[in-house]
Amino acid sequence: MPKHDSPHPLLPPAAAPPTAPASPDAPTPPTAATPPTAATPPTAAEWPDAPTPATAPTPPTAAHPAPAAAPVGARSPGYRAVFRVREFRFVFVAHLFSLLGVVVSELALTVLVYDLTRSPLLSSLTFALGFLPYLLGGTLLAGLTDRLPPRRILVVCDLVCAACVAVMTVPATPVAVLLALRCAIAVVSPVFNGTRMATLADILGEGDLFVLGRSLLRIVSQSALLTGFAVGGVLLTVVPPRGALAVTAGTFLVSALLLRLGTVRRPARAAGKAAASGLAGTWAVLRNRRVRALMLMFWVPPLFAVVPEALAAPYADEIGVSTAALGLLMCALPVGTIAGELFAGSFLSTATRSRIVLPLAVTGVLPYLLYAPEPGVALAVVALFLAGATGAYTLGLDAWFVAAVPEEQRGRAMTLMTAGMMTVQGVGMAGAGIAAEFAPVHTVVAGTGVVGTLCLLAAAAELRASGATEK
């Protein structure tokens, strides 16, 4: 199961028509508003933003000052503090609708393609196309995230997804066009996810609230993946695949409307600054050794973590268990991830979350060694749950990443990071399938524990070394 960091739009209600007025996000003249980074931080007693009364909405051209970062070693403010920030609530609900649209549309489109072609290959290709274009979009379009106003990017990406899904509902649409539209959604997804991640730093500040906000979006993504396919399956028993796709087009429109009405207009991060475009801009980000090492630490764990999930069905067949047991194998890893993040976000201080990053990261796939003796379902579930729980390291890693990236490159860097995470998961799934053609599944998973740990130790060594370099 992919770690949809908001599934495409990883990753997240209703009044006016979804089309926005012309040029709603035109940059504010320099004298009209102070950029969020120039705002005076609130005192410790004012940590969370007070909810904005419904009767007095914030003017759309005013920028909210970001909350102050917590002092190092301070007790975490907790998830409840994040929900006190009005803008985050809109982003969170929009994430739910966008995520629902992605999960249900993937299932409905897969069923539709199979109904039209009766080809298992084309049906499975529909899922694979959700990974492959991420690299293209994340590399070539990443520069847009810093050169255009972030709210405009988020709204336009949701509208593009809604338009693509709407065309899928037309009965005359050929299969080739359906697959091309699936690719188009995947291409804009890293731009959407990277922009939203960078915008969270504007809304919540660069400290603990940002880390907890990111954690909440990941938890929602994992939870939605546990239930989304079940909801989609129920929906498909009531309406045909094209009808389910029509519903998801509506969820993307609701997400766009929420982001348009509930978030503040901010200027482009690189406005007025010389910014390289395309591959040159990507290289400008990757030249920073610290940022490069942090990205590596985001990319290497999911490359290996997806192996047991990719091989869950063959493993269930190998040990001769029921489909109910297969469901447990599929759920154990995301349940462990949710539990680990909730514990770290609720009970650990900022300093503690920072200290556990490398120990948890390098041991993340060690539990897969429990697959070596070809265990039964119970022990395999324990191994997967433990591996998922080590994902709590991402809270501290998020804090390191946002601190390391210059603000004018933040959108591009976060887009590259999320695109890389999705791409390596696709590579990991494909590699697992190839390896399982030549070795028993339990051997492949156990071998992943060994090889993955060695690679993670190397990545951790580079990250340690980069901490002493000039940023």
C-alpha positions, 0 to 999 in steps of 0.5 A: 500500500503506497504511503500516499503523502497525500495520495496524489493529489497523497495529498485532504465545504461548500457555497459558490460555484467551483470556478474562481474569479479571474486571477484571484491570486494575483500577487499583493503589491508589496505595500499591501501585506507583509509576507508571513516570514516577516511577521512578529512571532506570538508569545508562548502563551499565544502559541495556537492561533485562536479560531476565527469567528465565522461572522468576521472572516479574515480578508483574503489579502491578509496573511496570517503570521505563522505560529512561533516555533517551540523552544528546543526540548519543550513539551509538544503542544499536541495535535489539538493545538494544530486544529486551533489554527483556522487555515489548517482546518480548511486544509485538513478537510480539503485533504479528506475530500481530495483523498477520497477522490483519489482512492475511489477513482483509482478503484473505479477506474481499475474496474472500468478498464477491466470491464472494457478490456477484460485484460488483467494487464491493463487493469493493473497498469491503471494502478502502476500509472499512479506511480510512474509519472510522479518522477516526471511531474516532480522533476519538471514542474517542481519549479512552479511551486515557488514561482506561482502563488501557492493557493492558485497552484492548489486550486488549479491542481484540484480543478485539473483532477476534477476535469480529468475524472469528469472526462473519464465519465463520458461513455465514448472515452477510449481506454487509451484516453482513460490511461492518459488521463490517469497519467495527467492526474499523477503528473500534477500530484507531486506539484499539489503535494509539495505545494501543500507541504510548503504551505503548511510551513506558512500556516503553522510555522516551521516548528512543532505545529508544522511537524504535527500538521504533517503527521495528521495528514499522513495519519489521515492518508493511511487511515483512508487507505484502510477504509477507502477501498472498502467504501469504493467497493460498496459504492460500486455495488450501488452505482456503475464505475462511471457513476463512482467517477462522477462522485469523485469529480465532485470531491475534487471540486469541493477540495478546490472550493475549500482551499480557495475560500479557506486559505489566505492568498500569499505571494510566490516564495521566489517572487522577485528572486532569480530562480532556476527552472526545470532540471537546473532548478532541481540541481540547485536544490540537490547541490545542498548536501544536507538537503540531499541527505535528508531526501535520501532518508525520506526515500530509502525506507519506503523503497524497502518497506513496501515489499511485504505489502506488494507480496502479501497475496503471494505470501498468503497463498504460500502459507495457505491462509484465507483472504481474511488473513490476507486482509490482516497482512495488508492492514498491519503495516499502516496500523503500525504507522498510525500508532507510531505517529500518534504516540510520537506526536502526542507524548514525545517532546520535540528534542526526543523526536529528534533524537530517535530519527536515526535509530528508528530509521535504520531499524525500520525494516529489521522486523522483516527478518522475522519472515525468515522461518516462513512464519504464520499470520500472527508473527508476520502481523507482528513484524509488519506492525513493528516495522510500521511503528518505526515510521514515527521517525518522520516527525523529527525528519520533517523538522530537520527538512523544513529547517534545512531548505531555504524558503525560496526553494521550499516548494520545489524541494518538498515537491521533489521529496514527495515525488521521490517517495512515490517513485521509489515505492513503485520501484520497490513493488516492481523489484519485489515482484521480480525477486519473488519470481526466483525465490520464495516470498518469505526469503525475499521479505527477510532478505529485504530486512538485511539489504534495507538495513545496510542501505539505511545505515549508509544513508544515516552515515551520510546524513550525520556527515552532512550535519557538519557541512556548510548549509 
